[in-house]
Amino acid sequence: MARTPKQPNVQLVELLDEAGMPAKGLARRVVDRGREQGLSLSYDHNSVRRWMSGERPQRPVPGIIAAVLSEALGRLVLPEDCGLPDDEARTLEFPLSWTTGITTVGQLYRADGERRRDVLGGYSTAAYPSATVRWLTQPPASGPAHRGRIRVGRPEISAIRQMTRAFRDLDNRVGGGRIRSTVVQYLDANVAPLLRGSYTEEVGRDLFSAAAELTKAVGWMAYDCEEHGLAQRYLIQALRMAQTSGDDGLCAEILAAMGHQATYIGRSAEAVDLARAAQSAAHRAGHPALAAECHLIEAHGHAGLSDPRATSRSLRAGVKAFEADDPSPPEWLAYFDNAYLAAKVAHCFLALGNDAQTAVYAEQSLKMNTDYVRGRTFNLLMLATAHATDEPEEAVRVGGVALNLVEGLQSQRVLSYLRRLRHRLRPHENLPEVEEFTARVREVIPG
């Protein structure tokens, strides 16, 4: 029997043409992106021409090609858009229907549990804008009633919420790196089957709200581990489920988390957009404290863009909203108090390069609940960083207190804060106190 010839990949050819990207350019970018993900890839222009002729590269290369083209075109491009369909890539997309969302988030739980490289890639610059637009424009849908093998009722939903509280408490105490894999296993083994089960519309809304809250939490843990592409996938799928549940407040909290991550990795303008989208949901939810958080995320984005006037405007809006009465704030917003507000203000001043004001607010932030060990460590390191230039002795004193907490945490973000402090102390490295502190830091972060 004659062998069926390969069909040219017209979609890939058209996308490369639209991007103005030659075959050699795509090959180089794919190899570079793979290296960032810990992959040793070897492709050249001839490889790309074979893909254009219909040859299919092995996973996870289709996802890498899509990520490269997303960046080049400034919009979300999936492997299927490149003529290289890959079910795992859909986890980066906001599903059009809640039923598709069940399948998509289940794929994400399973792929993450198996640590497949498909979901462990870098941050996609187009993913959050695309998801936010779809969230904003999605028409209201009927409630999520479903028929499946497992009967879902209030006890099952209560169990998810209890587990979420326990996991969140552990995350705050020991960092995302210590517990994230356990949470993923729970989602895959316990939550995904319930989403595929039988439930009424009323129960379905509560189920999706509970699942969204825990999915958001594990996304936050991935962010804490600096697995940014994975965090994106979880937060996008959490947003889809929160919208399905009709929980505007939770949608706002998830969008704010996206903005928090965007600011952290230097995507400050994107953070502003996400924070503004979050504000619209927070106002619909009627929670002033939540609206305050969203204004503070926007302020941090403006600070990252070195815009003190816009930063001040958003900070004032945040403080005003925080001072308004909120008779029934959601349980997951319990962390937002005066100390948390002070910490967010301190972050803004740190981004603007105002060490004096950073120190004032970072000091206030330490009047926080001692259960939030990771948060306290962040705030101590921020205070130490504010003192590093002019008061290095005070910086290492405060930094030493933080180091005592770091040893019990598994958080890549905490280590990044520590690296920033070490960098700020370099002009004073000949001081005995700084030298001693730096030696302690080397025990935690070699190099």
Protein Blocks (a to p, Z undefined) as FASTA:
>chain_A
ZZddddddfklmmmmmmnopafklmmmmmmmmmmmnopacdddfklmmmmmnopacddfk
lmmmmmmmmmmnopacdfklnopacfklmmmpccfbfklmmmmmmmmmmmmmnopaklmc
ccdfklmmmmmmmmmmmccddddddddfbdcdfklmmmmmmmmmmmmmmmmmnojklmmm
mmmmmmmmmmmmmmmmccdfklmmmmmmmmmmmmmmmmmmmmmnopaklmmmmmmmmmmm
mmmnopaklmmmmmmmmmmmmmmnopamlmmmmmmmmmmmmmmnopaklmmmmmmmmmmm
mmmnopaklmmmmmmmmmmmmmpccfbacfklmmpcfklmmmmmmmmmmmnopaklmmmm
mmmmmmccfklmmlmmmmmmmmmmmmmmmmmmlmmmmmmmmmmmmmmpccfklmmmmmmm
mmmmmmmmmpmklmmmmmmmmmmmgZZ
